[in-house]
């Protein structure tokens, strides 16, 4: 699945803003900042947010281009350093949702080291001799679906809506961990299942990676109050999920 192409600057959904930070709901297909990965791209979340709110923003973390959801920026360099340290020290709880192949585990605390995944352009100067890095993701199945169309030798196709909380921040960690347990994210062209991706395009109208950053929880770096910032799922993923909910053969909800 190709990334969504923006022909003009999208109006970003600002989820939260005060004197120190701003959070947006990044759409799937939008790069966070300029990158060697795609030198032809001209639209970036950093510049779009800056232009929309009328002041400089400082990136403190990133989301993969095809991933949507909560993206946090600092509004000054001091807060940027604090928030960056929060992410490095796992002091920010990140929650994602993903649509995956098959019936995922009801609950799994997966501790599985990952080798460094390096880009030939962006990581051209990185040390390629380092070993695997510790990686931990807590997974919970929110809902299962069985749909009346076939992929391969089975008459029906099964999916799960999973909630993911990565406790470490490795590149493509959620995508790689789900692929490791044989429940790849639908729409993942690098770590996923090409036949399932094609079927989801044809039957569900899903033309993106089905991964969304739903929530960030942390202590405000200045006033020290607990912060919970959530991002609604946009129509590019909400519509396929609604189709699953409406057409499902049977539905299973796990305990909250």
PASEBA-1860 file (N, C-alpha, C; in nm, 3 decimals):
! residues 256
1> XXXXXXXX> 0.083/-0.118/0.000/0.000/0.000/0.000/0.087/0.125/0.000 ~ 0.062/0.213/-0.091/0.138/0.336/-0.098/0.088/0.436/0.006 ~ 0.181/0.522/0.051/0.141/0.626/0.144/0.046/0.722/0.076 ~ -0.048/0.777/0.155/-0.136/0.881/0.105/-0.052/0.997/0.055 ~ -0.090/1.054/-0.058/-0.019/1.167/-0.116/-0.101/1.293/-0.093 ~ -0.040/1.393/-0.032/-0.107/1.520/-0.008/-0.069/1.617/-0.119 ~ -0.167/1.661/-0.197/-0.141/1.756/-0.305/-0.144/1.899/-0.256 ~ -0.202/1.920/-0.137/-0.202/2.052/-0.074/-0.196/2.034/0.076
9> XXXXXXXX> -0.159/2.140/0.147/-0.141/2.131/0.291/-0.272/2.098/0.360 ~ -0.277/1.989/0.438/-0.401/1.957/0.511/-0.417/2.046/0.633 ~ -0.541/2.069/0.675/-0.569/2.138/0.800/-0.553/2.037/0.912 ~ -0.458/2.060/1.000/-0.429/1.965/1.105/-0.525/1.982/1.222 ~ -0.561/1.871/1.283/-0.646/1.870/1.402/-0.558/1.891/1.525 ~ -0.569/2.008/1.588/-0.493/2.037/1.709/-0.567/1.977/1.828 ~ -0.503/1.883/1.895/-0.566/1.811/2.005/-0.549/1.884/2.138 ~ -0.437/1.954/2.154/-0.410/2.026/2.278/-0.305/2.132/2.251
17> XXXXXXXX> -0.318/2.247/2.319/-0.216/2.351/2.308/-0.217/2.438/2.433 ~ -0.097/2.468/2.484/-0.082/2.567/2.589/0.047/2.644/2.561 ~ 0.104/2.710/2.659/0.223/2.792/2.637/0.349/2.709/2.615 ~ 0.344/2.579/2.648/0.464/2.497/2.646/0.463/2.387/2.539 ~ 0.345/2.342/2.500/0.341/2.228/2.407/0.214/2.231/2.324 ~ 0.220/2.157/2.216/0.105/2.142/2.127/0.104/1.998/2.077 ~ -0.015/1.942/2.062/-0.029/1.806/2.010/-0.127/1.809/1.894 ~ -0.093/1.737/1.788/-0.181/1.727/1.672/-0.217/1.582/1.647
25> XXXXXXXX> -0.320/1.562/1.566/-0.357/1.430/1.519/-0.297/1.414/1.379 ~ -0.178/1.354/1.372/-0.108/1.343/1.245/-0.181/1.246/1.152 ~ -0.211/1.289/1.029/-0.273/1.196/0.935/-0.174/1.094/0.881 ~ -0.224/0.979/0.845/-0.141/0.877/0.780/-0.088/0.934/0.648 ~ 0.039/0.908/0.620/0.100/0.955/0.496/0.180/1.082/0.508 ~ 0.172/1.150/0.624/0.244/1.276/0.643/0.374/1.249/0.719 ~ 0.486/1.294/0.662/0.614/1.285/0.730/0.619/1.384/0.846 ~ 0.690/1.348/0.952/0.703/1.439/1.065/0.795/1.556/1.029
33> XXXXXXXX> 0.908/1.525/0.966/1.003/1.630/0.928/1.076/1.587/0.801 ~ 1.158/1.675/0.747/1.234/1.644/0.626/1.321/1.521/0.650 ~ 1.332/1.438/0.548/1.403/1.312/0.564/1.469/1.272/0.433 ~ 1.579/1.199/0.448/1.646/1.142/0.331/1.561/1.033/0.266 ~ 1.462/0.984/0.340/1.379/0.875/0.289/1.302/0.919/0.165 ~ 1.253/1.042/0.165/1.178/1.093/0.051/1.214/1.240/0.029 ~ 1.315/1.263/-0.054/1.364/1.398/-0.077/1.265/1.481/-0.159 ~ 1.171/1.417/-0.226/1.076/1.490/-0.310/0.959/1.547/-0.232
41> XXXXXXXX> 0.940/1.500/-0.107/0.826/1.546/-0.028/0.842/1.692/0.012 ~ 0.732/1.764/0.013/0.737/1.907/0.045/0.651/1.944/0.166 ~ 0.570/1.852/0.215/0.482/1.879/0.328/0.524/1.794/0.449 ~ 0.537/1.861/0.564/0.585/1.795/0.684/0.505/1.845/0.805 ~ 0.487/1.756/0.903/0.408/1.793/1.020/0.470/1.910/1.097 ~ 0.603/1.914/1.104/0.669/2.023/1.177/0.633/2.158/1.117 ~ 0.654/2.173/0.986/0.628/2.302/0.921/0.478/2.335/0.918 ~ 0.394/2.233/0.894/0.250/2.258/0.888/0.196/2.304/1.023
49> XXXXXXXX> 0.243/2.241/1.130/0.199/2.281/1.264/0.249/2.422/1.295 ~ 0.374/2.449/1.264/0.429/2.583/1.285/0.346/2.690/1.215 ~ 0.316/2.665/1.087/0.240/2.764/1.011/0.098/2.779/1.063 ~ 0.039/2.669/1.109/-0.100/2.672/1.153/-0.117/2.746/1.286 ~ -0.022/2.728/1.378/-0.036/2.794/1.510/0.043/2.924/1.517 ~ 0.127/2.950/1.416/0.198/3.077/1.410/0.318/3.090/1.501 ~ 0.381/2.978/1.536/0.504/2.984/1.615/0.586/2.858/1.594 ~ 0.714/2.868/1.625/0.805/2.756/1.607/0.768/2.639/1.696
57> XXXXXXXX> 0.783/2.518/1.642/0.760/2.398/1.721/0.886/2.312/1.720 ~ 0.903/2.235/1.827/1.022/2.151/1.843/0.977/2.005/1.851 ~ 1.015/1.922/1.754/0.976/1.780/1.761/1.048/1.710/1.876 ~ 0.974/1.624/1.949/1.032/1.551/2.063/1.019/1.400/2.046 ~ 0.943/1.356/1.948/0.934/1.215/1.913/0.885/1.209/1.770 ~ 0.861/1.089/1.719/0.817/1.077/1.581/0.717/0.963/1.568 ~ 0.640/0.969/1.462/0.556/0.859/1.418/0.599/0.823/1.277 ~ 0.597/0.696/1.244/0.626/0.655/1.106/0.530/0.725/1.011
65> XXXXXXXX> 0.575/0.748/0.891/0.492/0.818/0.792/0.352/0.757/0.778 ~ 0.337/0.624/0.767/0.202/0.571/0.747/0.118/0.561/0.874 ~ 0.177/0.589/0.990/0.104/0.582/1.117/0.036/0.714/1.145 ~ -0.088/0.710/1.191/-0.161/0.831/1.229/-0.166/0.842/1.380 ~ -0.212/0.960/1.428/-0.239/0.973/1.570/-0.165/1.084/1.640 ~ -0.159/1.074/1.775/-0.107/1.181/1.860/0.040/1.206/1.831 ~ 0.071/1.330/1.794/0.209/1.373/1.773/0.231/1.498/1.857 ~ 0.331/1.493/1.944/0.354/1.598/2.043/0.474/1.684/2.004
73> XXXXXXXX> 0.459/1.816/2.019/0.569/1.911/1.996/0.584/1.999/2.119 ~ 0.708/2.041/2.146/0.733/2.145/2.245/0.731/2.280/2.176 ~ 0.708/2.385/2.256/0.704/2.520/2.201/0.824/2.605/2.243 ~ 0.918/2.544/2.314/1.045/2.610/2.343/1.150/2.502/2.367 ~ 1.275/2.541/2.361/1.384/2.443/2.365/1.397/2.375/2.501 ~ 1.367/2.446/2.609/1.378/2.385/2.742/1.275/2.274/2.760 ~ 1.151/2.300/2.722/1.048/2.196/2.730/1.080/2.081/2.635 ~ 1.139/2.114/2.520/1.177/2.009/2.425/1.277/1.913/2.487
81> XXXXXXXX> 1.375/1.964/2.560/1.473/1.877/2.625/1.406/1.788/2.729 ~ 1.314/1.847/2.806/1.246/1.770/2.910/1.160/1.659/2.849 ~ 1.082/1.693/2.748/0.996/1.592/2.685/1.078/1.485/2.615 ~ 1.187/1.524/2.553/1.275/1.425/2.488/1.328/1.327/2.592 ~ 1.365/1.378/2.709/1.411/1.290/2.816/1.298/1.199/2.863 ~ 1.177/1.251/2.869/1.062/1.167/2.905/1.053/1.046/2.812 ~ 1.062/1.071/2.682/1.051/0.961/2.586/1.168/0.864/2.600 ~ 1.289/0.918/2.615/1.406/0.832/2.628/1.397/0.744/2.751
89> XXXXXXXX> 1.345/0.800/2.860/1.338/0.728/2.988/1.205/0.655/3.009 ~ 1.125/0.646/2.903/0.996/0.576/2.909/0.904/0.634/3.016 ~ 0.905/0.766/3.031/0.818/0.834/3.125/0.690/0.884/3.059 ~ 0.672/0.850/2.934/0.547/0.880/2.863/0.487/0.747/2.820 ~ 0.363/0.724/2.859/0.295/0.601/2.818/0.226/0.621/2.685 ~ 0.261/0.539/2.588/0.208/0.548/2.452/0.112/0.431/2.429 ~ -0.005/0.462/2.374/-0.104/0.359/2.343/-0.143/0.368/2.196 ~ -0.145/0.255/2.130/-0.180/0.246/1.988/-0.294/0.146/1.970
97> XXXXXXXX> -0.361/0.156/1.857/-0.453/0.051/1.813/-0.413/0.008/1.672 ~ -0.429/-0.120/1.646/-0.394/-0.174/1.515/-0.490/-0.284/1.476 ~ -0.522/-0.290/1.348/-0.599/-0.401/1.293/-0.500/-0.502/1.238 ~ -0.510/-0.627/1.285/-0.411/-0.728/1.249/-0.478/-0.852/1.188 ~ -0.395/-0.933/1.127/-0.442/-1.059/1.070/-0.468/-1.161/1.181 ~ -0.579/-1.234/1.168/-0.607/-1.344/1.258/-0.659/-1.300/1.394 ~ -0.680/-1.398/1.480/-0.725/-1.372/1.616/-0.602/-1.355/1.705 ~ -0.577/-1.233/1.748/-0.460/-1.205/1.829/-0.475/-1.253/1.972
105> XXXXXXXX> -0.365/-1.255/2.048/-0.371/-1.301/2.188/-0.457/-1.208/2.272 ~ -0.530/-1.266/2.366/-0.613/-1.184/2.455/-0.528/-1.085/2.533 ~ -0.411/-1.133/2.579/-0.316/-1.047/2.647/-0.177/-1.108/2.631 ~ -0.081/-1.022/2.602/0.057/-1.070/2.587/0.153/-0.958/2.621 ~ 0.245/-0.986/2.711/0.356/-0.895/2.741/0.477/-0.951/2.669 ~ 0.503/-0.899/2.551/0.607/-0.954/2.464/0.740/-0.883/2.488 ~ 0.839/-0.960/2.530/0.974/-0.909/2.549/1.062/-0.983/2.448 ~ 1.085/-0.918/2.334/1.157/-0.984/2.224/1.254/-0.884/2.162
113> XXXXXXXX> 1.386/-0.905/2.181/1.485/-0.810/2.128/1.476/-0.799/1.975 ~ 1.505/-0.680/1.926/1.499/-0.654/1.783/1.634/-0.606/1.732 ~ 1.675/-0.663/1.618/1.795/-0.612/1.554/1.769/-0.471/1.502 ~ 1.872/-0.393/1.489/1.856/-0.255/1.442/1.815/-0.254/1.296 ~ 1.706/-0.184/1.269/1.656/-0.173/1.133/1.700/-0.037/1.079 ~ 1.797/-0.038/0.989/1.861/0.085/0.943/1.819/0.117/0.801 ~ 1.797/0.246/0.776/1.766/0.293/0.642/1.897/0.327/0.571 ~ 1.907/0.292/0.445/2.034/0.310/0.374/2.069/0.457/0.354
121> XXXXXXXX> 1.968/0.546/0.362/1.995/0.689/0.348/2.000/0.758/0.484 ~ 1.890/0.749/0.561/1.881/0.822/0.686/1.981/0.772/0.790 ~ 2.017/0.642/0.784/2.108/0.584/0.883/2.241/0.544/0.823 ~ 2.284/0.615/0.721/2.405/0.574/0.647/2.531/0.579/0.733 ~ 2.531/0.662/0.841/2.650/0.673/0.927/2.637/0.592/1.055 ~ 2.528/0.516/1.071/2.507/0.440/1.194/2.598/0.319/1.201 ~ 2.631/0.278/1.323/2.710/0.158/1.347/2.625/0.035/1.317 ~ 2.664/-0.042/1.219/2.585/-0.158/1.176/2.630/-0.288/1.243
129> XXXXXXXX> 2.722/-0.279/1.337/2.774/-0.400/1.401/2.716/-0.424/1.540 ~ 2.627/-0.335/1.586/2.569/-0.351/1.718/2.465/-0.462/1.719 ~ 2.450/-0.529/1.833/2.358/-0.642/1.844/2.214/-0.600/1.863 ~ 2.123/-0.697/1.884/1.981/-0.667/1.905/1.959/-0.579/2.028 ~ 1.851/-0.501/2.024/1.814/-0.413/2.134/1.693/-0.470/2.207 ~ 1.691/-0.449/2.338/1.575/-0.490/2.418/1.450/-0.421/2.363 ~ 1.341/-0.495/2.353/1.215/-0.438/2.303/1.099/-0.508/2.372 ~ 1.008/-0.428/2.428/0.894/-0.483/2.501/0.766/-0.413/2.458
137> XXXXXXXX> 0.663/-0.490/2.427/0.532/-0.436/2.391/0.424/-0.515/2.464 ~ 0.333/-0.443/2.530/0.217/-0.506/2.593/0.101/-0.502/2.494 ~ 0.040/-0.617/2.470/-0.065/-0.630/2.370/-0.195/-0.679/2.435 ~ -0.306/-0.624/2.390/-0.437/-0.668/2.437/-0.534/-0.669/2.320 ~ -0.609/-0.776/2.307/-0.709/-0.786/2.200/-0.837/-0.717/2.245 ~ -0.880/-0.617/2.167/-1.003/-0.545/2.200/-1.125/-0.607/2.135 ~ -1.106/-0.661/2.014/-1.221/-0.713/1.939/-1.173/-0.807/1.829 ~ -1.252/-0.908/1.800/-1.220/-0.996/1.688/-1.330/-0.991/1.584
145> XXXXXXXX> -1.293/-1.019/1.461/-1.386/-1.016/1.348/-1.365/-1.139/1.261 ~ -1.473/-1.189/1.206/-1.466/-1.293/1.104/-1.554/-1.249/0.987 ~ -1.492/-1.236/0.870/-1.562/-1.179/0.756/-1.587/-1.285/0.648 ~ -1.700/-1.273/0.577/-1.740/-1.375/0.480/-1.672/-1.361/0.345 ~ -1.540/-1.345/0.345/-1.465/-1.351/0.220/-1.334/-1.426/0.245 ~ -1.286/-1.487/0.140/-1.177/-1.583/0.152/-1.042/-1.521/0.117 ~ -0.941/-1.567/0.191/-0.802/-1.536/0.157/-0.723/-1.665/0.171 ~ -0.689/-1.727/0.056/-0.618/-1.854/0.061/-0.712/-1.971/0.078
153> XXXXXXXX> -0.677/-2.064/0.167/-0.751/-2.190/0.177/-0.869/-2.183/0.273 ~ -0.891/-2.069/0.337/-1.002/-2.058/0.431/-1.120/-1.984/0.367 ~ -1.242/-2.022/0.408/-1.362/-1.961/0.351/-1.388/-1.821/0.407 ~ -1.337/-1.795/0.525/-1.356/-1.664/0.588/-1.220/-1.603/0.622 ~ -1.222/-1.476/0.656/-1.100/-1.406/0.695/-1.118/-1.348/0.834 ~ -1.018/-1.367/0.918/-1.024/-1.323/1.056/-0.931/-1.204/1.081 ~ -0.978/-1.113/1.163/-0.901/-0.996/1.202/-0.916/-0.974/1.353 ~ -0.824/-0.896/1.409/-0.836/-0.851/1.548/-0.801/-0.703/1.556
161> XXXXXXXX> -0.873/-0.632/1.642/-0.836/-0.496/1.677/-0.757/-0.505/1.806 ~ -0.629/-0.466/1.801/-0.538/-0.481/1.913/-0.504/-0.346/1.974 ~ -0.487/-0.346/2.106/-0.432/-0.229/2.176/-0.287/-0.261/2.211 ~ -0.197/-0.167/2.181/-0.054/-0.189/2.199/0.006/-0.078/2.284 ~ 0.090/-0.116/2.379/0.163/-0.019/2.459/0.312/-0.054/2.456 ~ 0.388/0.012/2.369/0.532/-0.016/2.363/0.602/0.043/2.484 ~ 0.683/-0.037/2.551/0.758/0.008/2.668/0.900/0.051/2.631 ~ 0.940/0.022/2.509/1.066/0.069/2.453/1.035/0.135/2.320
169> XXXXXXXX> 1.132/0.201/2.261/1.105/0.279/2.141/1.190/0.241/2.023 ~ 1.188/0.115/1.985/1.268/0.070/1.871/1.197/0.100/1.740 ~ 1.275/0.112/1.634/1.219/0.144/1.503/1.123/0.034/1.457 ~ 1.002/0.074/1.420/0.899/-0.019/1.373/0.870/-0.128/1.476 ~ 0.885/-0.095/1.605/0.873/-0.198/1.709/0.739/-0.268/1.707 ~ 0.630/-0.193/1.706/0.497/-0.256/1.709/0.476/-0.340/1.584 ~ 0.512/-0.288/1.470/0.494/-0.361/1.345/0.575/-0.491/1.345 ~ 0.697/-0.485/1.394/0.784/-0.603/1.393/0.742/-0.704/1.500
177> XXXXXXXX> 0.699/-0.656/1.616/0.655/-0.749/1.720/0.528/-0.823/1.678 ~ 0.434/-0.753/1.615/0.313/-0.820/1.569/0.344/-0.918/1.456 ~ 0.435/-0.882/1.368/0.476/-0.976/1.264/0.544/-1.099/1.325 ~ 0.619/-1.078/1.432/0.690/-1.189/1.498/0.593/-1.293/1.553 ~ 0.478/-1.249/1.604/0.381/-1.345/1.659/0.278/-1.388/1.554 ~ 0.307/-1.358/1.428/0.226/-1.402/1.313/0.090/-1.332/1.307 ~ 0.084/-1.210/1.358/-0.037/-1.128/1.346/0.001/-0.990/1.290 ~ 0.052/-0.987/1.167/0.099/-0.860/1.112/-0.014/-0.759/1.096
185> XXXXXXXX> 0.023/-0.631/1.101/-0.075/-0.524/1.083/-0.121/-0.522/0.938 ~ -0.251/-0.508/0.918/-0.305/-0.496/0.783/-0.256/-0.364/0.722 ~ -0.207/-0.372/0.600/-0.155/-0.254/0.531/-0.006/-0.234/0.548 ~ 0.060/-0.323/0.624/0.204/-0.311/0.642/0.275/-0.376/0.524 ~ 0.335/-0.292/0.439/0.398/-0.344/0.317/0.537/-0.399/0.344 ~ 0.598/-0.365/0.456/0.733/-0.412/0.484/0.734/-0.536/0.571 ~ 0.648/-0.542/0.671/0.649/-0.653/0.766/0.521/-0.735/0.762 ~ 0.430/-0.703/0.669/0.299/-0.765/0.668/0.279/-0.873/0.564
193> XXXXXXXX> 0.153/-0.898/0.531/0.110/-1.004/0.441/0.050/-0.939/0.317 ~ 0.117/-0.954/0.204/0.074/-0.889/0.081/-0.065/-0.931/0.036 ~ -0.099/-1.059/0.051/-0.231/-1.107/0.011/-0.340/-1.047/0.099 ~ -0.313/-1.040/0.229/-0.411/-0.980/0.320/-0.426/-0.830/0.293 ~ -0.317/-0.764/0.261/-0.324/-0.620/0.230/-0.410/-0.595/0.107 ~ -0.391/-0.679/0.005/-0.469/-0.665/-0.119/-0.617/-0.690/-0.092 ~ -0.646/-0.793/-0.012/-0.785/-0.825/0.020/-0.850/-0.710/0.097 ~ -0.776/-0.649/0.190/-0.832/-0.538/0.268/-0.858/-0.417/0.180
201> XXXXXXXX> -0.775/-0.394/0.080/-0.802/-0.285/-0.015/-0.931/-0.311/-0.091 ~ -0.948/-0.434/-0.137/-1.063/-0.467/-0.222/-1.193/-0.478/-0.142 ~ -1.188/-0.538/-0.024/-1.310/-0.567/0.051/-1.345/-0.461/0.155 ~ -1.244/-0.393/0.209/-1.268/-0.298/0.318/-1.237/-0.154/0.278 ~ -1.176/-0.135/0.162/-1.137/-0.001/0.122/-1.026/0.055/0.208 ~ -0.941/-0.033/0.264/-0.833/0.009/0.351/-0.707/0.031/0.268 ~ -0.666/0.156/0.255/-0.554/0.191/0.168/-0.438/0.252/0.246 ~ -0.419/0.207/0.369/-0.315/0.263/0.454/-0.272/0.158/0.556
209> XXXXXXXX> -0.168/0.188/0.630/-0.129/0.106/0.743/-0.232/0.123/0.854 ~ -0.285/0.012/0.904/-0.391/0.017/1.006/-0.332/0.027/1.146 ~ -0.257/0.136/1.168/-0.193/0.161/1.297/-0.215/0.307/1.335 ~ -0.269/0.329/1.457/-0.304/0.464/1.501/-0.258/0.484/1.644 ~ -0.188/0.596/1.669/-0.145/0.633/1.804/-0.262/0.701/1.874 ~ -0.328/0.630/1.963/-0.453/0.679/2.022/-0.432/0.770/2.142 ~ -0.321/0.752/2.216/-0.313/0.824/2.344/-0.169/0.840/2.391 ~ -0.140/0.957/2.452/-0.016/0.981/2.525/-0.053/1.021/2.668
217> XXXXXXXX> 0.016/0.963/2.766/-0.005/0.997/2.907/0.129/1.033/2.969 ~ 0.135/1.149/3.035/0.261/1.196/3.093/0.233/1.307/3.193 ~ 0.335/1.347/3.263/0.326/1.460/3.356/0.372/1.585/3.282 ~ 0.291/1.690/3.289/0.324/1.814/3.219/0.461/1.864/3.266 ~ 0.551/1.898/3.175/0.688/1.934/3.214/0.698/2.063/3.295 ~ 0.597/2.149/3.291/0.603/2.276/3.363/0.514/2.278/3.487 ~ 0.386/2.250/3.470/0.296/2.259/3.586/0.281/2.128/3.663 ~ 0.342/2.020/3.609/0.348/1.889/3.675/0.212/1.821/3.692
225> XXXXXXXX> 0.113/1.865/3.617/-0.018/1.801/3.621/-0.021/1.679/3.528 ~ -0.098/1.575/3.565/-0.112/1.459/3.475/-0.180/1.501/3.344 ~ -0.124/1.453/3.233/-0.176/1.484/3.101/-0.220/1.356/3.031 ~ -0.336/1.360/2.968/-0.383/1.251/2.883/-0.432/1.316/2.753 ~ -0.363/1.288/2.644/-0.401/1.344/2.514/-0.443/1.229/2.424 ~ -0.564/1.236/2.372/-0.616/1.129/2.287/-0.645/1.181/2.147 ~ -0.638/1.091/2.050/-0.662/1.128/1.910/-0.767/1.034/1.850 ~ -0.877/1.088/1.799/-0.977/1.003/1.734/-0.921/0.945/1.604
233> XXXXXXXX> -0.970/0.829/1.569/-0.930/0.764/1.444/-1.003/0.833/1.328 ~ -0.930/0.871/1.224/-0.992/0.942/1.113/-1.060/0.844/1.018 ~ -1.129/0.897/0.919/-1.214/0.815/0.834/-1.137/0.714/0.750 ~ -1.009/0.738/0.723/-0.932/0.643/0.642/-0.918/0.507/0.711 ~ -0.927/0.506/0.843/-0.926/0.381/0.919/-1.061/0.354/0.983 ~ -1.131/0.460/1.023/-1.261/0.442/1.089/-1.363/0.376/0.997 ~ -1.362/0.413/0.869/-1.459/0.356/0.775/-1.440/0.205/0.757 ~ -1.315/0.157/0.734/-1.297/0.011/0.728/-1.335/-0.060/0.858
241> XXXXXXXX> -1.308/0.002/0.973/-1.346/-0.060/1.100/-1.498/-0.065/1.115 ~ -1.567/0.039/1.068/-1.713/0.039/1.073/-1.769/-0.071/0.983 ~ -1.706/-0.090/0.869/-1.750/-0.197/0.779/-1.733/-0.333/0.845 ~ -1.623/-0.352/0.916/-1.602/-0.477/0.990/-1.709/-0.495/1.097 ~ -1.736/-0.388/1.170/-1.837/-0.396/1.277/-1.976/-0.429/1.223 ~ -2.008/-0.373/1.107/-2.143/-0.392/1.051/-2.160/-0.525/0.979 ~ -2.049/-0.581/0.930/-2.058/-0.702/0.847/-2.005/-0.826/0.917 ~ -1.962/-0.814/1.038/-1.898/-0.923/1.109/-1.992/-1.042/1.127
249> XXXXXXXX> -1.938/-1.163/1.107/-2.017/-1.285/1.128/-2.051/-1.299/1.277 ~ -1.954/-1.278/1.363/-1.980/-1.276/1.507/-1.878/-1.183/1.570 ~ -1.912/-1.132/1.688/-1.828/-1.032/1.752/-1.785/-1.082/1.890 ~ -1.661/-1.053/1.922/-1.610/-1.092/2.053/-1.542/-0.971/2.114 ~ -1.585/-0.933/2.233/-1.521/-0.824/2.305/-1.449/-0.881/2.426 ~ -1.324/-0.840/2.447/-1.253/-0.882/2.567/-1.289/-0.790/2.681 ~ -1.253/-0.828/2.800/-1.277/-0.743/2.916/-1.193/-0.618/2.904 ~ -1.246/-0.500/2.943/-1.169/-0.376/2.935/-1.051/-0.376/3.032
END
